[in-house]
Amino acid sequence: MGKRWIVTGNEQPCGNAAADFIAGLGLHPIACRLLANRGLTEPDEIKRFLSPDWDMDVHDPFLFTQMSAAVERIFSALESGEKITVHGDYDADGVTGSAVLISTLREIEEQVRSHVKSQMSDVRSRELDSCVDSYIPHRDKEGYGLHPVTVDYLKERGTSLLITVDCGIASVAEIAKAKSLGMDVIVVDHHQFGTELPDAILIHPKLPGETYPFKDLAAVGVAWKVACALVSEAGRRGMAMPEAFDKWLLDFVAIATVTDMVPLLGENRVLEAYGLKVLNKTRRPGMQALIRAASGQKTKGLDTMSIAFGLGPRINAAGRMDHASLALKLMLAETDQEAEELATKLEGQNRDRQKAMTQMLEEAELQFAAASEWSVLAFWSENWPPALVGLIAGKYLDRTGKPTIAIGKHGDRWVGSGRSQTPFDITESMRRAGDGFLTHVGGHMQACGFSFSHELDVKDLVDKLMVQSSADLAGTEFAPTINIDAELKLGEVDWSLIETLAKFEPMGEANRRPIFMASRLQVVACDLVGQNQNHLRCLMRDADGKSIRFIGFNFGKRASEFSIGETIDVVFDVEVNEWNGRRDIQCKLVDVRRSSV
């Protein structure tokens, strides 16, 4: 099935004021359309988008309703030497959010200890140990969030202040148990919550009545807000915190703001823009080692793509293949030697993840032949690690456009993940199909997770889902889609366009890299390139006589569609190709089809 091309927006999306403002900036005429596609149509919001402003868009952390209470409780714990445990999640958001808070707590702890040491004998001062530790659950053995057995374990370990990061807002019973055991709890989260909220200090931008003005922070962003508030209070108390300590934490923020796919608009856009600057200058041995491993010793020029395809997957690999504590240790490593050892181990786990994914995809492809006509695709194997099944579901959703579930097994549990697109609610569908079957199901319209006993037959669940979805999706046609920002003539692809696109950085969720299409291009020349001859390089000409070269990576199998003289429509993005000191505009093919008559 071919991909469905959808051109978003309209031909004249800007009002006169916005159009005049854009023209005054000297931007390419297509900028108006691109900005409107991102919901930006007023001069003031366009200006703030194109020129991220720290003073305008980075808000005071004490605007959080309960931030003052959180800061007061944390300082009380640090000053009295209470055990503080930062309980994070096992993905990149939870790991980096934990690293932000642990780094900040330990720095302030050192300031507190320095003051204590000045008033104590050398013998007593040597007895002081760090009161800040961490806990991350095992992805397969424990699963997401705070668990009752973890509360018991932390109590036995001596924790009196528990700070959850990227989890906790739905852990009402677990936090009630912690409170009953004498622990205080601070929840630092951004996830969906139920009708009942936990009895804790809650730092969450979307809570009812919350006064913090920006609602779409990743958990690492919320954690950074807590860190900023703590640094501010430390300064107020006369502590000599390192200069710009909070800003140097933005390398962590830059990573998970991308990997957790929060919109790169508003405050997130500013944090990402400045975070990338910090990431490219990071002083952390662990981060430097991670960057070298992910980029082949390249340590500069990192952007959101470097995070999405390099740094983020490696951090996530720790939790998928073994335990996320490895990634957290790397983030907090204090020496180059420690960092290199941890980064090497993490790189090995990432290679293991890639190998496992290759094998799983091969097995899924064998099942796909029988499942391709189903309304919802379903794949399963008792040999698949549950930590990777969500990646399988996502791959087939992207490939076919159809809702997809994939199921693996850990111990005595089958564990699955589902992915979907509007209008099919995959979580609700799994909940109904699995009534009386599933031991757990949760998520939202486009993604879900679920589990059930190994004693039950996977095919029974799949059959129920198929019967139900066939009725729910009657008459619905799913297809992989390509969202196109605008149609361009080849003459409009120039250096002004390149300079305008640079203004849209950093790019990511809600601000994807612009995709264009061009119609009725004639293939003038085309040849196979690359070591394995699997890429295409073509020269194409439009009706106005303008010619441009296109590169189609991994388009070798589609060479027959590029016969000389053929008239085709193309979808492409525009970038700069640099080689031997020369910079050229390069149009990279995304998709192609024969032009209609």
C-alpha positions as CSV (number, residue, x, y, z in Angstrom):
1,M,0.0,0.0,0.0
2,G,1.3,3.4,-1.0
3,K,1.6,6.2,1.6
4,R,-1.1,8.8,1.7
5,W,0.2,12.3,1.1
6,I,-1.5,15.1,3.1
7,V,-0.7,18.7,2.4
8,T,-1.5,20.7,5.6
9,G,-2.5,24.3,6.0
10,N,-3.9,26.6,3.3
11,E,-2.4,28.8,0.6
12,Q,-2.7,32.1,2.4
13,P,-2.6,31.3,6.1
14,C,-1.2,34.6,7.4
15,G,-2.9,37.9,8.1
16,N,-1.5,41.1,6.7
17,A,0.3,42.0,9.9
18,A,2.1,38.6,10.2
19,A,2.9,38.6,6.5
20,D,4.4,42.1,6.7
21,F,6.4,41.1,9.8
22,I,7.8,38.0,8.1
23,A,8.7,40.0,5.0
24,G,10.4,42.6,7.1
25,L,12.6,39.8,8.5
26,G,13.8,38.9,5.0
27,L,12.5,35.3,5.3
28,H,11.6,33.1,2.4
29,P,7.9,33.6,1.4
30,I,7.0,30.0,2.4
31,A,7.8,31.0,6.1
32,C,4.3,32.3,6.5
33,R,2.8,28.9,5.6
34,L,5.2,27.0,7.7
35,L,4.6,29.1,10.8
36,A,0.8,28.9,10.4
37,N,1.1,25.1,10.1
38,R,2.6,25.3,13.6
39,G,-0.2,27.4,14.9
40,L,1.8,30.7,14.8
41,T,-0.1,33.5,13.1
42,E,0.5,36.6,15.2
43,P,3.6,38.8,15.0
44,D,4.4,38.6,18.7
45,E,4.2,34.8,18.8
46,I,6.2,34.5,15.6
47,K,8.9,36.7,17.0
48,R,9.1,34.6,20.2
49,F,9.3,31.4,18.1
50,L,12.0,32.6,15.8
51,S,14.1,34.2,18.6
52,P,13.7,32.1,21.7
53,D,14.0,34.5,24.7
54,W,15.2,33.3,28.1
55,D,13.8,36.2,30.0
56,M,10.4,36.1,28.3
57,D,9.7,32.4,28.2
58,V,11.6,30.7,31.1
59,H,9.2,31.1,34.1
60,D,9.9,31.5,37.8
61,P,9.8,28.0,39.3
62,F,8.0,29.3,42.4
63,L,5.0,29.9,40.2
64,F,4.3,26.2,40.9
65,T,1.7,26.2,43.6
66,Q,3.5,23.8,45.9
67,M,7.1,24.6,45.0
68,S,7.8,26.6,48.2
69,A,6.6,23.6,50.3
70,A,8.8,21.2,48.3
71,V,11.9,23.4,48.7
72,E,11.3,23.9,52.4
73,R,10.9,20.1,53.0
74,I,14.0,19.3,51.0
75,F,16.2,21.8,52.8
76,S,14.9,20.5,56.1
77,A,15.9,17.0,55.1
78,L,19.4,18.1,53.9
79,E,20.1,20.1,57.0
80,S,19.0,17.3,59.4
81,G,20.8,14.6,57.5
82,E,17.6,12.6,56.6
83,K,17.9,9.9,53.9
84,I,16.5,11.3,50.6
85,T,15.7,8.8,47.8
86,V,15.0,10.0,44.3
87,H,12.8,7.4,42.6
88,G,12.9,7.7,38.9
89,D,11.6,5.9,35.8
90,Y,13.6,3.7,33.6
91,D,13.4,5.8,30.4
92,A,15.5,8.7,29.3
93,D,13.1,11.2,30.9
94,G,13.2,9.5,34.3
95,V,17.0,8.9,34.1
96,T,17.9,12.5,33.2
97,G,15.2,13.9,35.6
98,S,16.7,11.9,38.4
99,A,20.2,13.1,37.4
100,V,19.1,16.7,37.6
101,L,17.7,16.3,41.1
102,I,20.5,14.1,42.4
103,S,23.2,16.5,41.1
104,T,21.5,19.5,42.7
105,L,20.7,17.8,46.0
106,R,24.3,16.5,46.4
107,E,25.8,19.9,45.5
108,I,23.6,21.6,48.1
109,E,24.4,18.8,50.6
110,E,28.1,19.6,50.1
111,Q,27.3,23.3,51.0
112,V,25.4,22.2,54.1
113,R,28.2,19.8,55.1
114,S,30.8,22.4,54.7
115,H,29.0,24.6,57.1
116,V,28.6,21.7,59.5
117,K,32.2,20.8,59.3
118,S,33.3,24.2,60.2
119,Q,31.5,23.7,63.5
120,M,32.6,20.2,64.2
121,S,35.7,18.3,65.1
122,D,37.6,16.5,62.2
123,V,36.6,13.1,63.8
124,R,32.9,13.8,63.6
125,S,33.0,15.5,60.2
126,R,34.5,12.3,58.7
127,E,31.4,10.4,59.8
128,L,29.2,12.4,57.5
129,D,28.0,10.4,54.5
130,S,25.7,11.5,51.6
131,C,22.0,11.3,52.5
132,V,20.9,11.3,48.8
133,D,20.5,8.0,47.0
134,S,18.4,6.8,44.1
135,Y,16.0,4.0,43.0
136,I,14.9,3.0,39.6
137,P,12.6,-0.1,39.1
138,H,13.5,-2.9,36.8
139,R,11.5,-2.5,33.6
140,D,10.5,-6.2,33.2
141,K,10.7,-7.5,36.8
142,E,8.9,-4.5,38.4
143,G,7.3,-2.4,35.7
144,Y,6.5,1.3,35.7
145,G,6.0,3.4,38.8
146,L,6.2,3.2,42.5
147,H,5.2,-0.2,44.0
148,P,4.2,-1.3,47.5
149,V,7.2,-3.6,47.9
150,T,9.5,-0.7,46.9
151,V,8.0,1.4,49.6
152,D,8.8,-1.3,52.2
153,Y,12.3,-1.7,50.8
154,L,13.0,2.1,51.0
155,K,11.6,2.2,54.5
156,E,14.0,-0.6,55.5
157,R,16.8,1.3,53.8
158,G,16.1,4.4,56.0
159,T,14.4,6.7,53.5
160,S,12.4,9.5,55.2
161,L,11.9,11.8,52.1
162,L,10.9,10.1,48.8
163,I,11.0,12.2,45.6
164,T,9.4,10.5,42.6
165,V,10.5,11.7,39.1
166,D,8.5,10.9,36.0
167,C,6.1,8.8,38.0
168,G,4.1,9.0,41.2
169,I,1.1,11.1,40.3
170,A,-1.1,7.9,39.9
171,S,0.5,6.1,42.9
172,V,-2.2,7.0,45.4
173,A,-2.2,3.8,47.4
174,E,1.6,3.4,47.3
175,I,2.2,7.0,48.6
176,A,-0.5,6.5,51.3
177,K,1.5,3.5,52.4
178,A,4.7,5.5,52.4
179,K,3.1,8.2,54.5
180,S,1.8,5.6,57.0
181,L,5.4,4.4,57.4
182,G,6.6,7.9,58.2
183,M,7.9,9.0,54.9
184,D,7.2,12.3,53.3
185,V,6.7,12.3,49.5
186,I,7.3,14.9,46.8
187,V,5.9,14.0,43.4
188,V,7.7,15.5,40.3
189,D,5.7,14.3,37.3
190,H,3.9,15.3,34.1
191,H,1.8,12.2,33.4
192,Q,-1.9,11.7,33.3
193,F,-3.7,11.4,36.7
194,G,-6.9,9.9,38.0
195,T,-9.8,11.4,39.9
196,E,-7.9,11.0,43.2
197,L,-4.5,12.6,43.8
198,P,-1.8,11.3,46.1
199,D,-1.3,12.8,49.6
200,A,2.0,14.4,48.8
201,I,3.7,17.6,47.7
202,L,2.8,17.7,44.0
203,I,4.9,19.4,41.4
204,H,3.0,18.8,38.2
205,P,2.2,21.5,35.6
206,K,-1.2,20.1,34.6
207,L,-2.9,19.6,38.0
208,P,-6.3,21.3,38.5
209,G,-5.7,24.8,39.8
210,E,-2.0,24.8,39.1
211,T,-0.7,28.3,38.5
212,Y,2.4,27.4,36.6
213,P,1.8,29.0,33.1
214,F,3.5,26.4,30.8
215,K,1.8,23.0,30.9
216,D,3.9,20.8,28.5
217,L,7.2,20.3,30.3
218,A,8.8,16.8,30.2
219,A,9.5,15.3,33.6
220,V,13.1,16.4,33.3
221,G,11.8,20.0,32.7
222,V,9.7,19.7,35.9
223,A,12.7,18.3,37.8
224,W,14.8,21.2,36.5
225,K,12.3,23.6,37.8
226,V,12.7,22.1,41.3
227,A,16.5,22.3,40.9
228,C,16.2,26.0,39.9
229,A,14.1,26.7,43.0
230,L,16.6,24.8,45.2
231,V,19.5,26.8,43.7
232,S,17.6,30.0,44.3
233,E,16.9,29.2,47.9
234,A,20.6,28.1,48.4
235,G,21.7,31.5,47.2
236,R,19.2,33.2,49.5
237,R,20.7,31.3,52.4
238,G,24.2,32.5,51.5
239,M,25.5,29.2,50.0
240,A,28.3,29.5,47.5
241,M,26.8,27.5,44.6
242,P,28.9,27.1,41.5
243,E,28.3,29.9,39.0
244,A,25.3,29.2,36.7
245,F,24.8,25.8,38.2
246,D,21.2,25.5,37.2
247,K,22.0,26.4,33.5
248,W,24.7,23.7,33.3
249,L,22.0,21.2,34.1
250,L,20.3,22.0,30.7
251,D,22.3,19.2,28.9
252,F,20.1,16.8,30.8
253,V,16.9,18.8,29.9
254,A,17.8,18.9,26.2
255,I,18.0,15.1,26.0
256,A,14.6,14.2,27.5
257,T,12.7,17.1,26.1
258,V,13.4,15.4,22.7
259,T,13.1,11.8,23.7
260,D,9.8,12.3,25.6
261,M,8.3,14.0,22.5
262,V,6.9,17.0,24.3
263,P,6.1,19.9,22.0
264,L,9.1,22.1,21.2
265,L,7.1,25.3,21.5
266,G,7.0,27.9,24.3
267,E,9.2,27.2,27.2
268,N,10.3,23.9,25.9
269,R,11.7,25.5,22.8
270,V,13.8,27.9,24.9
271,L,15.0,25.2,27.2
272,E,15.9,23.0,24.1
273,A,17.7,25.9,22.3
274,Y,19.8,26.7,25.3
275,G,20.1,23.1,26.4
276,L,21.7,22.2,23.0
277,K,24.3,24.9,23.6
278,V,25.1,23.4,27.0
279,L,25.1,19.9,25.6
280,N,27.7,20.9,23.0
281,K,29.9,22.3,25.8
282,T,29.1,19.8,28.5
283,R,31.7,19.3,31.3
284,R,30.3,16.0,32.5
285,P,32.6,13.1,32.0
286,G,29.6,10.7,31.6
287,M,27.9,12.9,29.0
288,Q,31.1,13.4,27.1
289,A,31.7,9.7,27.0
290,L,28.1,9.0,25.8
291,I,28.4,11.6,23.1
292,R,31.7,10.1,21.8
293,A,30.2,6.6,21.8
294,A,27.1,7.8,19.9
295,S,28.7,10.0,17.4
296,G,32.0,8.3,16.6
297,Q,34.2,10.7,18.7
298,K,32.3,13.8,17.4
299,T,31.6,16.1,20.3
300,K,30.3,19.2,18.6
301,G,27.4,20.1,16.3
302,L,24.9,18.1,18.3
303,D,21.3,18.8,17.5
304,T,17.9,17.3,18.2
305,M,18.5,14.6,15.6
306,S,21.7,13.6,17.4
307,I,19.6,13.2,20.5
308,A,16.7,11.3,18.9
309,F,18.9,8.8,17.0
310,G,22.1,8.7,19.1
311,L,22.0,9.7,22.7
312,G,18.4,8.9,23.6
313,P,18.3,5.3,22.3
314,R,21.5,4.6,24.2
315,I,20.2,5.9,27.5
316,N,17.0,3.9,26.9
317,A,18.9,0.8,26.0
318,A,20.0,0.4,29.6
319,G,16.5,0.0,30.9
320,R,15.4,-2.1,27.9
321,M,18.3,-4.6,28.0
322,D,19.2,-4.8,31.8
323,H,18.7,-2.0,34.3
324,A,18.5,1.8,33.8
325,S,20.7,2.4,36.8
326,L,23.7,1.9,34.4
327,A,22.6,5.0,32.4
328,L,22.0,7.0,35.6
329,K,25.5,6.1,36.9
330,L,26.9,7.2,33.6
331,M,25.1,10.6,33.8
332,L,26.5,11.1,37.3
333,A,30.1,9.7,36.7
334,E,32.7,12.0,38.2
335,T,35.9,10.7,36.5
336,D,36.9,10.0,32.8
337,Q,37.8,6.5,33.6
338,E,34.5,5.6,35.3
339,A,32.7,7.3,32.5
340,E,34.5,5.4,29.7
341,E,33.9,2.1,31.4
342,L,30.2,2.8,31.8
343,A,29.8,4.2,28.3
344,T,31.5,1.1,26.9
345,K,29.1,-1.1,28.7
346,L,26.1,1.0,27.7
347,E,27.3,0.9,24.0
348,G,27.4,-2.9,24.3
349,Q,23.8,-3.0,25.5
350,N,22.7,-0.7,22.7
351,R,24.3,-3.1,20.2
352,D,22.5,-6.0,21.9
353,R,19.3,-4.0,21.6
354,Q,19.9,-3.5,17.9
355,K,20.6,-7.2,17.3
356,A,17.5,-8.3,19.3
357,M,15.4,-5.8,17.3
358,T,16.7,-7.2,14.0
359,Q,15.8,-10.7,15.0
360,M,12.4,-9.7,16.4
361,L,11.5,-7.8,13.2
362,E,12.4,-10.9,11.1
363,E,10.1,-13.0,13.2
364,A,7.4,-10.4,13.1
365,E,7.7,-10.3,9.3
366,L,6.9,-14.0,9.1
367,Q,3.7,-13.4,11.2
368,F,2.8,-10.3,9.1
369,A,2.1,-12.4,6.0
370,A,-0.9,-14.0,7.9
371,A,-1.9,-10.9,9.7
372,S,-1.7,-8.3,7.0
373,E,-5.4,-8.3,6.2
374,W,-6.4,-7.8,9.9
375,S,-7.9,-4.5,11.0
376,V,-5.4,-4.5,13.9
377,L,-2.0,-6.1,13.5
378,A,-0.9,-8.5,16.3
379,F,2.5,-10.1,16.8
380,W,3.8,-12.2,19.7
381,S,6.5,-14.5,20.8
382,E,7.4,-16.0,24.2
383,N,11.1,-15.3,23.3
384,W,10.6,-11.5,22.9
385,P,11.7,-9.3,25.8
386,P,8.8,-7.1,26.8
387,A,11.0,-4.1,26.9
388,L,11.3,-4.1,23.1
389,V,7.8,-5.0,22.0
390,G,6.7,-1.4,21.9
391,L,9.3,-0.7,19.3
392,I,7.9,-3.5,17.1
393,A,4.4,-2.1,17.4
394,G,5.7,1.4,16.5
395,K,7.5,0.0,13.5
396,Y,4.5,-1.6,12.0
397,L,2.2,1.3,12.8
398,D,4.6,3.6,10.8
399,R,4.8,1.1,8.0
400,T,1.1,0.2,7.5
401,G,-0.8,2.9,9.4
402,K,-2.8,0.2,11.1
403,P,-3.2,-0.1,14.9
404,T,-0.6,-2.7,16.1
405,I,0.0,-4.7,19.3
406,A,3.1,-6.7,20.1
407,I,3.5,-9.1,23.0
408,G,6.5,-10.7,24.7
409,K,7.0,-12.7,27.8
410,H,8.9,-12.3,31.1
411,G,8.8,-15.0,33.7
412,D,5.1,-16.0,34.2
413,R,3.7,-12.9,32.5
414,W,2.8,-12.0,29.0
415,V,3.5,-8.2,28.5
416,G,2.4,-6.2,25.5
417,S,2.4,-2.8,24.0
418,G,0.0,-1.2,21.5
419,R,0.3,1.7,19.1
420,S,-2.4,3.5,17.1
421,Q,-3.4,6.6,15.3
422,T,-6.6,8.6,15.5
423,P,-9.5,7.7,15.6
424,F,-8.8,4.3,17.0
425,D,-8.3,4.3,20.8
426,I,-5.9,1.4,21.4
427,T,-6.1,1.5,25.2
428,E,-9.8,1.4,25.4
429,S,-10.0,-1.3,22.8
430,M,-7.5,-3.4,24.8
431,R,-9.4,-2.8,28.0
432,R,-12.6,-4.1,26.4
433,A,-11.1,-7.0,24.6
434,G,-9.1,-8.0,27.7
435,D,-12.0,-7.7,30.3
436,G,-11.5,-10.6,32.6
437,F,-8.3,-11.5,30.8
438,L,-5.7,-8.7,31.5
439,T,-4.1,-8.1,34.9
440,H,-3.0,-4.6,33.9
441,V,-3.8,-2.2,31.1
442,G,-3.1,1.5,30.8
443,G,-2.1,4.3,28.5
444,H,-3.9,6.7,26.2
445,M,-5.5,6.8,22.7
446,Q,-2.3,6.2,20.7
447,A,-0.3,4.0,23.0
448,C,-1.0,1.4,25.7
449,G,0.7,-1.3,27.8
450,F,-0.9,-4.4,29.2
451,S,-0.1,-7.8,30.8
452,F,-1.7,-11.1,31.6
453,S,-0.9,-14.5,33.1
454,H,1.2,-17.0,31.1
455,E,-1.6,-19.6,31.7
456,L,-3.9,-17.8,29.3
457,D,-3.7,-18.2,25.6
458,V,-2.4,-15.2,23.6
459,K,-4.5,-16.2,20.6
460,D,-7.7,-15.9,22.7
461,L,-6.9,-12.3,23.5
462,V,-6.0,-11.6,19.9
463,D,-9.2,-13.2,18.6
464,K,-11.3,-11.1,20.9
465,L,-9.5,-8.0,19.8
466,M,-9.9,-8.8,16.1
467,V,-13.7,-9.4,16.5
468,Q,-14.1,-6.2,18.3
469,S,-11.9,-4.1,16.1
470,S,-13.5,-5.4,12.9
471,A,-16.8,-3.9,14.1
472,D,-15.2,-0.7,15.5
473,L,-13.2,-0.1,12.3
474,A,-15.8,-1.1,9.7
475,G,-15.3,1.2,6.7
476,T,-12.1,2.8,8.1
477,E,-9.1,2.7,5.9
478,F,-5.7,3.1,7.6
479,A,-2.6,3.9,5.6
480,P,0.8,5.3,6.5
481,T,0.7,9.1,5.9
482,I,3.2,11.8,5.1
483,N,2.2,15.2,6.3
484,I,3.5,17.8,3.8
485,D,4.0,21.4,4.8
486,A,3.7,22.9,1.3
487,E,4.1,22.5,-2.4
488,L,7.1,24.2,-3.9
489,K,8.5,24.9,-7.3
490,L,12.1,24.0,-7.8
491,G,12.9,27.6,-8.3
492,E,11.8,28.3,-4.7
493,V,14.5,25.9,-3.3
494,D,17.3,28.4,-2.7
495,W,19.6,29.7,0.0
496,S,16.9,31.9,1.3
497,L,14.9,28.8,2.1
498,I,17.9,27.2,3.8
499,E,18.4,30.3,6.0
500,T,14.7,30.4,6.8
501,L,14.6,26.7,7.8
502,A,17.6,27.3,10.1
503,K,15.4,29.7,12.0
504,F,13.0,26.8,12.9
505,E,15.7,25.0,14.9
506,P,15.5,23.3,17.3
507,M,13.1,20.9,15.5
508,G,11.0,18.1,17.1
509,E,7.5,17.4,18.3
510,A,5.0,20.0,17.1
511,N,7.8,21.6,15.1
512,R,8.9,18.8,12.8
513,R,11.4,19.3,10.0
514,P,9.4,20.9,7.1
515,I,8.5,18.5,4.3
516,F,7.7,19.7,0.8
517,M,6.4,18.3,-2.4
518,A,7.0,19.1,-6.0
519,S,4.7,18.0,-8.9
520,R,5.3,16.9,-12.4
521,L,9.0,16.7,-12.4
522,Q,10.8,15.1,-15.3
523,V,13.6,12.6,-14.6
524,V,16.6,13.9,-16.5
525,A,19.2,11.5,-15.1
526,C,19.4,8.9,-12.4
527,D,22.0,6.5,-11.2
528,L,22.7,4.2,-8.3
529,V,25.3,5.3,-5.7
530,G,26.7,4.1,-2.4
531,Q,29.0,1.2,-1.5
532,N,26.1,-1.3,-2.0
533,Q,24.4,0.7,-4.8
534,N,21.3,1.1,-2.6
535,H,20.9,4.9,-2.9
536,L,19.6,6.9,-5.9
537,R,21.0,10.2,-7.2
538,C,18.7,11.9,-9.7
539,L,18.6,15.1,-11.7
540,M,15.0,16.4,-12.1
541,R,13.5,19.3,-14.0
542,D,10.2,21.1,-13.6
543,A,7.9,22.8,-16.1
544,D,9.7,26.1,-15.7
545,G,13.0,24.5,-16.7
546,K,14.6,24.6,-13.3
547,S,16.7,21.5,-12.5
548,I,17.8,20.2,-9.0
549,R,19.6,17.1,-7.9
550,F,17.9,14.8,-5.4
551,I,19.3,12.0,-3.3
552,G,17.2,9.1,-2.3
553,F,18.8,7.1,0.5
554,N,17.8,3.4,0.4
555,F,15.7,4.1,-2.7
556,G,17.7,1.7,-4.8
557,K,14.9,-0.9,-4.9
558,R,12.6,1.8,-6.4
559,A,15.0,2.6,-9.3
560,S,12.3,1.5,-11.9
561,E,10.2,4.5,-10.9
562,F,12.9,6.9,-12.0
563,S,13.1,6.0,-15.7
564,I,14.6,8.8,-17.9
565,G,11.8,11.0,-19.2
566,E,9.3,9.7,-16.5
567,T,7.1,12.4,-15.0
568,I,6.8,12.1,-11.2
569,D,5.7,13.8,-8.0
570,V,8.2,13.9,-5.1
571,V,8.1,14.5,-1.4
572,F,11.4,15.8,0.0
573,D,13.1,17.8,2.6
574,V,15.9,20.4,2.1
575,E,19.3,20.4,3.7
576,V,22.9,21.4,3.2
577,N,25.4,18.9,2.0
578,E,29.0,19.8,3.0
579,W,31.9,18.0,1.3
580,N,35.5,19.0,1.0
581,G,34.7,22.6,2.2
582,R,31.9,23.0,-0.3
583,R,28.3,23.7,0.7
584,D,25.5,22.7,-1.7
585,I,21.7,22.6,-1.3
586,Q,20.6,19.0,-1.2
587,C,17.0,17.8,-1.7
588,K,16.5,14.4,0.1
589,L,13.7,12.2,-1.2
590,V,11.0,11.1,1.2
591,D,8.6,9.5,-1.2
592,V,7.8,9.4,-4.9
593,R,4.8,8.6,-7.2
594,R,4.0,8.8,-10.9
595,S,2.3,12.0,-11.8
596,S,-1.4,11.7,-12.7
597,V,-2.4,12.6,-16.2
